[in-house]
Amino acid sequence: MVAHTPSHESTDRHVKLKAHHAKAYRKRHVGLLFFSIVALVIAGLLLLQYRHQIIGGFTSSRDFVGGVYAQDKSYDINVRSSYGFNLSYNQEAFYASAISGDTGDLYIGGELGTARAYNTVRIAPNFSSGTGTKATTSTSALTLTLHPGALNKKDTLESVALQDGGVDVTKVMQVSSEAAVLGGQSFTKTMWQSKQSNNLSPALMAKFVTYGASINGNVVTIAISLGVTGTDESVYTPILQTLSFDNSLSYVAPVSDAVVAKTRSSRSMLDVITNTSVAAAATSGVDLTGSEKVAALYSPAVVKVYNAYCMDISIDGKSYLKASCNAASGSGFFVSQDGYLATNGHVVSATPIDLVITDALSTYATKGDPKSLNYLLGLTPLKQADIPSGSTAAQTIGIMVSALYGLDASRFTSTNSVENLLVQVTPTNPDITALLKNTQDRQEYTAADKSVLKAKVIASDFRANDGYGGFKSSDVAIIKVEGSNFPIVKLGSIDTAIQGSDLSILGYPGSASDNGLVDSTLSKATLTTGKVSAIKNASGSDKKLIETDATIGHGNSGGPALNDEGEVVGIATYTSDGTGEGNGNGVFNYIRDIKDLTDLASARNISFDTNSASQAAWQSGIAYFYSGHYTKSLKEFRTVKELYPNNSRVGEFIAAADKRVKAGEDVVDFPLTELIITSSAVLIGLTMGIILVVRHHRKHAIYNAGVSQGTLKVVGPGVKTQHVMVAPQRSDEHEPRVTKREPGA
């Protein structure tokens, strides 16, 4: 077999060499490569800078939002009276109110942290008796009162203490008496219980504790009503242990008729506040993480709800209660762009049968007077024999409450009534003084501006005094205001509230100023955070409750509880103390399943319109704001301002975004098109530069080989272009083999 040897024509290649190939590299090729590399580095640096700008914008935006929703991490309130006494209480465990002896003004909650001339302080547990799944509203309360001068001859320390606690002296009997020391002062401690009534079970006894002392010629009393369901006096031990008195303790009663009248009015409000204490008052101590963004997105949809009413109530056409009046505040949230809101039933309800039963139970539990309760029980078929022997107080109350609610609600009617149910949609509070006066005068309140809207109850699943013997209702309600384009929340499912997952609660914890009820200037939604502790069934019901360590403030009732995706999983409703120690330890809060609300809406054929243009613009604006695109966020926020001027937060965000734009912190849109074109050009230049440099260097190697082999002339005058044939290079060769080839050969 003869091996075939390829010809030079098929293996050698023709190379055209010019004078510049005598040089190893050409400047233009190296320059193209260099500038392409520089351009690539610059593009990378610009991308890195853009990334840092976005991160910086996010950090700055988050810091701003975190500041907007900053939380007070202090739970303890120190009440300091300029008259010379001090005490402290834990906001998680107690809710407090106080009266100024100088002005007669009423102060509530956190406002007691400011020193004033308090002469009366009332503190009630935030929690319900029992656990949250079996909770009933606490009627227990402690009242400290400072009286000027010595006792009247007809009075005793014991009788004055009872009167200060609102207890009818003739309705109770003394159980025991002993000496006690409080705040370094000697007191007389007396135990009391209500007298037996033929209509009541022997187990159902209202219990009271009083302390009385004369200090620096002034009378100091402490009255504790323990209710009928077993509240232990030790609940108040943490408060009594903080009590102290100055050596200069003194108080001179005002002589002004106006102050006396205002003090009397404030004193009556103490009872109202205590008896409506369904949910606790406190602030959260949990550090913010991602919750502030959830708050930013949905706090504009959360509103403060006021319910002030006054009515005369008759039973079977016979006058029963004159001027049954109350005023309270809570929270709610828009669930539909056309004005439907969700809240708790106990925030907005004011039905005659509820008011009558509540009044009768409260009068007995806090004053020891069974007259009203006996009268109502007489209207029912319930007999003492129907109460099993050995029933506890709570079981007995449950049987009685069931019997009372068995009465036909139509037998309880209201006349001369007015209900001012208001929804506050801006931070500016309504004129509470005017609201209360209008209500007392049986007139509808009309706001001078659009800070509040008139609302009406559309549907409610609520029964006051619920929880005795199990829950009969879910305590949710739907109310409505007129209008459109309201911001809304996103309803979710309790199924996403997994044990250990995060919760954010938005609402308006109660506060007050000299108007006697709430702060008269501004209110903004408060954020509290925590985790899902458990999902439980409400006692006596298959409805669900979310147990959480997230604080539910007094006034937070009716506010939304949201998961980290911003979906509402429930409505903040109950608080209970599992330990009964009164120090804030073991306090749990309970959230009603959002399904209770959607079930109520379905049962009443109410549909929610979730296409809110203002909410869509707001969410888009927040997204731009968080990424540092402040100019774009301003456009969205201004759209929100146009669609829904009452957005409670839009003004703050517009100001913050505008400030950052002027400071040069605005992140422009990512130049994607320009980046693609520039990057393509840089990559092409880089590729061409590499190809040209490599190609030229190869020809330079051929030139060097040809010169060394004598087949090429050294570049010089008259030598411009030369043509050679280059044979394939073997592995043992250090340079290519070059054969001279004349042009045209």
Buried (B, 14 or more C-beta within 10 A) or exposed (E): EEEEEEEEEEEBEEBEBEEBBBEEBBEEBBEBBEBBBEBBEEBEEEEEEBEEBBEEBBEBBBEBBBEBBEBEEEBEBEBBBBBBBBBBBBBBBBBBBBBBBBBBBBBBBBBBBEEBBBBBBBBBBBBBBBBBBBBBBBBBBBBBBBBBEEBEEEEBBBBBBBBBBBBBBEBBEEEEEEEBEBBEBEBBBBBBBBBEBEBBBEBBBBBBBBBBBBBBEBBBBBBBBBBBBBBEBEBBEBBBEBBBBBEEBBBEEBEEEEBEEBBEBBBEBBBBBBBBBBBBBBBBBBEBEEBBBBBBBBBBBBBBBBBBBBBBBBBEEEEBBEEBBBBBBBBBBBBBBBBBBBBBBBBBBBBBBBBBBBBBBBBBBBBBBBBBBBBBBEBBEBEEEEBEEEBEBBBBBBBBBBBBBEBEEEBBBBEEBBBBBBBBBBBBBBBBEBBBEBBBEBEEBEBEEEBBBBBEBBBBBBBBBBBBBBBBBBBBBBBBBEBBBBBBBBBBBBEEBEEEEBBBBBBBBBBBBBBBBBBBEEBBBBBBBBBBBBBBEBBBBEBBBBBBBBBBBBBBBBBBBBBBEBBBBBBBBBBBBBEBBBBBEBBBBBBBBBBBBBBBBEEEEBEBBEEBBBBBBBBBBBBBBBBBBBBBBBBBBBBBBEBBBBBBBBBBBBEBBBEBBEEEBBBEEEEEEEBEEBBEEBEEBBEBBBEBBEEBBBBBBBBBBBBEBEBBEEBEEEBEEBBBBBBEEEEEEEEBBBEBBEEEE
